[in-house]
Amino acid sequence: MTLSDAEIRKEIEGWKGFADSLRGDDRELFREMMRGCYEYAPSMHARASPFLSEALFMSLLLLERKMISWLAKEVEELKKGANR
């Protein structure tokens, strides 16, 4: 069983109520995170599971991990520049 585009879109859009209940900055940040999940839709298709949220959460974790890795590299570059 693979997931369809409609199922993925429905799952992501299903979190709208949660986003709407957040305060200003948190709401926009959450919506930005959810939009980022569409980048991983092809990978989410491959996830055969009755729990679509698992694929969604893995996409969110991957997005966050990418940001952490990028920030760590930036910090290292800044440290190298400061040591010159």
Rosetta blueprint (number, residue, H / E / L):
1 M L
2 T L
3 L L
4 S L
5 D H
6 A H
7 E H
8 I H
9 R H
10 K H
11 E H
12 I H
13 E H
14 G L
15 W L
16 K H
17 G H
18 F H
19 A H
20 D H
21 S H
22 L L
23 R L
24 G H
25 D H
26 D H
27 R H
28 E H
29 L H
30 F H
31 R H
32 E H
33 M H
34 M H
35 R H
36 G H
37 C H
38 Y H
39 E H
40 Y H
41 A H
42 P H
43 S H
44 M H
45 H H
46 A L
47 R L
48 A L
49 S L
50 P L
51 F L
52 L H
53 S H
54 E H
55 A H
56 L H
57 F H
58 M H
59 S H
60 L H
61 L H
62 L H
63 L H
64 E H
65 R H
66 K H
67 M H
68 I H
69 S H
70 W H
71 L H
72 A H
73 K H
74 E H
75 V H
76 E H
77 E H
78 L H
79 K H
80 K H
81 G H
82 A H
83 N L
84 R L
